[in-house]
Amino acid sequence: MTTVNAGPAAPPKKAQAITDRHLYRMGVVGGTVGSVVALPFVALHPHLPPGSAVGVIKTVLDFGPWLFLHFGLMMVLVLMLVGMAAYSRSIQDDRASAWGAVAFVIGLIGTVFAILGQGVDGLGLNVISHVWQAAPENEKFAAVTAAAGVMGVATGVFILVLFFYFGLTSLVYSLAFGLSEEFPNWLAGIAFLGGSLGFSGALFTYFDDFSDPVYYGLFIPSAVVFLIWVFIAAIILWRRELRVPKAGAEEAKAAKRAAKAEAKAAAKPSAPPLEPASGVKESATSGGD
């Protein structure tokens, strides 16, 4: 009798949902905390008068928590990026998940521009404002000229933030939400509204100026709507993926332990089957005869 030894079985694949659960937990915290904390920062940020370098300098000097506000905005941008990563990962449909991945990449680009903008707008304008304040009267014109240059860089970066962060990120996430089964269509509509406002604000600023109507009519509403859909998406993700009864969580842990034990057992080399000795086999046959 020929015995075939198949060798050790391949270990079972690790359940990806266990890993995803950690990302979802981080994303819920990042999305909720980031959007809630960002709202007062956006509301408190003073509007810089367009086209007036001296007006910008005086606004920065008069606003005490200027540096703290921009540092806080940098932190909440990172938190919300983690939330967007979790939203994209939670989408399972092939086509919708592809758009979710594209949305996250655009959101990552927008976050980089937004953090860069906080550095230029926050630290750059703060430094040049104090240089202007300390300069004697006959040298203030040079400081104003330098401030105008910093303002130009800040405006250019801010246009990129409007395009990529408040505009394209919201628009592509609205498409991913609309195609998915995990997020409702009304949330896709909210994201689409915010993205339309942000993209329109970027176009107006690019071809005209960052005027008061653009600031109060397009930028502020787009930022608020952006924070709203980020917050709602985090709540939906928590309700769908993390609000698991304790018994269910214990079952998941037990399944994980069982999978590890099976993988360990399968990794051990199996011993070949024992063949009976020829003498024993022959004596057994003769006794039967």
ABEGO torsion letter per residue (X at the ends): XBBBBAEBBBBBBBBAAAAAAAAAAAAAAAAAAAAAAAAAAAAABBBBBBGBAAAAAAAAAABAAAAAAAAAAAAAAAAAAAAAAAAAAABABAAAAAAAAAAAAAAAAAAAAAAAAAAAAAAAAAAAAAAAAABBAAAAAAAAAAAAAAAAAAAAAAAAAAAAAABAAAAAAAAAAAABAABBAAAAAAAAAAAAAAAAAAAAAAABBBBAAAAAAAAAAAAAAAAAAAAAAAAAAAAAAABBBAAAAAAAAAAAAAAAAAAAAAABBBBBBBBBBAAAAAAAAAAAX
